[in-house]
Amino acid sequence: MRYDTVIIGGGLSGLICGIELARKGKQAAIVATGHSTLHFSSGSFGLLSKDSNGNAIDNPLEAIKALDANHPYSKIGADRVAELADVATQCLNIAEIATNGSTDKNHFIATPPGTLRCCWRSIDGMLTSECSNSFDFKSVALFNFDGFIDFYTEFIASQLRGFSLEVSCHSVEIPELVVRRDNPTEMRSTTIARALDKIENIEILAKAINDKAGEAQVVILPAVLGLYRKDTQALLEKAVNRKVLTINTVPPSVEGIKMERALKSVFKAMGGTIFTGHTVVNHTVEDNTITSITTSKDVTVSAEHFVLATGSFIGGGLDSTHQEGIFEPIFGADIEQKEEQYTLIDIFEAQPFMCSGVATDNSFKVLKNGTAIDNLYACGAILSGYNPVKEGSGAGVAMLTAIAVAENILNR
């Protein structure tokens, strides 16, 4: 099998790269080991959220201009970041992933414990605010489902009261879920979401809200709405005659699962191919050019270009041992790290290993033994030169470098 481009990795970066190539007429394939880290998604996207002191950044575009030359955004070019951010938003829109936000001004989204975190874009319908210390409503009815332990109602209520909101807490019983409560491993966000895809359970929830919410202006629920049907939140808002907002739960993330499914669907609809459950185990090289890869299912795929989008340590794109240190397991690409020390004793400090990753030139071609491989690019979390946790830039780097790589391939 031969394609114009083969992308190794089916997460956010790989899917966005594939969509951008496919919508420009290229035959692209994605090789994906399994579910991606989108299943851990927060429901938001960070472009650049925090400065070096951990303070929220108001205008990410201005802050990007001051980044180190080896940062992925600097390789893209600070003047191109806004343009590629718009393209990234277009890709989400094509997949019917509705988001809120602006490229030149961050806003805030509620986290699972109820704190507010700075972000660039957020999934429509989630609890957000334009500023870090207030909301545009005064009273909230906070609901959870009986037996669901992955939504921290009391923590959230405490945080919201700190914003001078009037908060009442309530519990809802969905008869279909009663049998699940005896086993916490079954009472997960996805289980509740499947139940709420049924109109009869939406009606039960709406009745409970109407019975208990009183005069609250806003109803807040765990983000378990609309796993397969797209109108759950709208139907609920109509039935309760008030705004319904959600806060993400601990993983699995329903919003992330929906996002992964939507992006895959669009990629396939554009003619893209996804090899699911395949791990790359071998490759061939001729004249500093990758000619083919072979997967764990004995499938050999050749292409004109290859993209490494396998993620960082969580996704398996990077690995480490005491003997070898950090390494890239497929191609043996060069690894770049800022410091010899990998970790710091204080776990709340920004850990140095997070900045480690595959070394690339300014067009994101992968380096091996100091030389750029002519047709192998890297994008997303596998890249060196940035700390996604410290900066709050993970999703932004994933999407923007994916688009930059797609453009570099298209322009060859």
Secondary structure, 3 states (H helix, E strand, C coil): CEEEEEEECCCHHHHHHHHHHHCCCCCEEEEECCCCHHHHCCCEECCCCECCCCCECCCHHHHHCCCCCCCHHHHHCHHHHHHHHHHHHHHHHHCCCCEEEECCECEEEECCCCCEEEECEEECCECEECCCCCCCCCEEEEEEECCCCCCCHHHHHHHHHCCCCEEEEEEECCHHHHHHHHCCCCCCHHHHHHHCCCHHHHHHHHHHHHHHCCCCCEEEEECCCCCCCCCHHHHHHHHHCCEEEEECCCCCCHHHHHHHHHHHHHHHHCCCEEEECCCEEEEEEECCEEEEEEECCCCEEEEEEEEECCCCCCCCCCEEECCCEEECCCCCCCEECCCCCCCCCCCCCCCHHHHCEECECCCCEEEECCEEEEEEEECHHHECCCCHHHHCCHHHHHHHHHHHHHHHHHCC
